[in-house]
């Protein structure tokens, strides 16, 4: 299958999607509070409850998708594929089975295919958020190797 090649140019003000499984929501809130100033420089999106909790804790605007198990992960994937989201921070709980594991796997696949940065834990989120690339223009999209399917 051939994927149409498209690149997306990210602006200096990135569009970040935040997702956290239930057992990781406290970690997400702690991380978000520690990075409030930096997160405030970007457009924030999040799935259901994570979005509500982050918006309340940080007093920032957060565009909310559905809850993950009800299609929020798929909405984030669509946002990546359509070039409406630039980066994902997903505090995933690998020790707890999720009823929507297949959606999480699909989200990972879309992020890889569309060359979208995705952090699965706090350390990776810290590295991504502190990267000098966050403040500039960056082009990303499916690469030639993804078209050999």
Buried (B, 14 or more C-beta within 10 A) or exposed (E): EEBEEEEBEBEEEBBBBBBBBEEBBEBBBEBBEEBBEBBEEBBBBBBBBBBEBBBEBBEBEBEBBBBBBBBBBBBBBBBBBEBBBBBBBBBBBEEEEBEBEEBBEBBBEBBBBBBBBBBBBBEBBBEBBEEEEBEEEBEBBBBEEBEEE
